[in-house]
Amino acid sequence: MIRYEILLPLFYNDGRRIKEEKLTETDHELVAQFGATSTDAIIVKGHWIYQSTLYEDKLVRVRIDTEDTPSNLEFIRNYKEILKERFQQLDIWITAQQIEVI
């Protein structure tokens, strides 16, 4: 199995809060695709520099545990582009780790 972790922003880069509906829509789409998600109740803080400007992010972490298949990877790669547009981000951080469920 594989675990995808997606960091979704709570604020746009200009400081405006992202509407909860966008996060809910994203969760519903992922559940429809994979059958389940887990979202951390804590806020993840991140910092990054782009063109000499320091940005601070406040994010939520969404986890998806699923079968490690080429079609699931293709979906995640394509979905990343949707998320970048939806959340008006230069990038959306998504990682993948092999897992064993006991």
C-alpha positions in Angstrom: 0.0 0.0 0.0 0.9 3.6 -0.4 0.1 6.7 1.7 -0.3 10.1 -0.1 0.0 13.1 2.1 -1.3 16.4 0.8 -0.6 19.7 2.5 -3.5 22.1 1.8 -3.3 25.8 2.6 -5.7 27.6 4.9 -4.8 31.0 3.5 -4.0 32.4 0.1 -0.5 33.9 -0.4 -2.0 37.4 0.0 -3.3 36.5 3.5 -7.0 36.0 2.7 -8.6 32.9 4.3 -9.6 30.1 2.0 -13.2 29.2 2.3 -14.0 26.0 4.2 -16.1 24.9 1.2 -12.9 24.4 -0.9 -11.4 22.1 1.7 -14.7 20.2 2.0 -15.0 19.9 -1.8 -11.5 18.5 -2.0 -12.1 16.0 0.8 -15.3 14.8 -0.9 -13.5 14.3 -4.2 -10.7 12.3 -2.6 -13.2 10.1 -0.7 -15.1 9.5 -3.9 -11.8 8.4 -5.6 -10.1 6.5 -2.8 -12.9 5.6 -0.4 -11.5 7.4 2.7 -9.3 10.2 3.9 -7.8 11.3 7.2 -7.2 14.9 8.0 -5.1 16.2 10.9 -6.9 18.4 13.4 -3.7 20.4 14.0 -2.3 23.2 11.8 1.0 22.5 10.0 3.2 25.6 9.7 5.6 26.0 6.7 7.9 28.6 5.4 9.3 28.9 1.9 11.1 31.5 -0.3 10.1 32.4 -3.8 11.8 35.2 -5.8 13.4 36.5 -2.6 10.1 36.8 -0.7 9.5 34.7 2.4 6.1 33.1 2.7 4.5 31.5 5.8 1.9 28.9 5.3 -0.7 27.4 7.6 -1.8 24.1 6.3 -3.8 21.0 7.0 -2.5 17.5 6.2 -4.7 15.1 4.4 -3.7 11.4 4.2 -4.9 8.8 1.8 -4.0 5.2 2.2 -4.6 3.2 -1.0 -3.3 0.5 -3.3 0.0 1.4 -5.0 -1.1 1.4 -8.6 -0.1 3.4 -11.7 -3.7 4.6 -12.1 -3.7 6.0 -8.5 -0.4 7.8 -9.0 -1.7 9.2 -12.3 -4.8 10.5 -10.6 -2.8 12.2 -7.8 -0.4 13.8 -10.3 -3.4 15.2 -12.3 -5.3 16.2 -9.2 -2.3 18.2 -8.0 -2.9 20.6 -10.9 -6.5 21.0 -10.0 -5.5 21.8 -6.4 -2.9 24.3 -7.5 -5.7 26.2 -9.4 -8.4 25.8 -6.7 -6.1 27.1 -3.9 -4.3 29.6 -6.2 -0.8 28.2 -5.3 2.4 27.9 -7.2 2.7 24.4 -5.9 0.9 21.9 -3.7 3.2 19.6 -1.6 2.3 16.0 -2.0 4.4 13.1 -0.8 4.1 9.3 -1.1 5.4 6.7 1.3 5.1 2.9 1.1 3.2 1.6 4.1 2.2 -1.7 5.7 -1.1 -1.9 7.4 -1.1 -4.3 10.3 
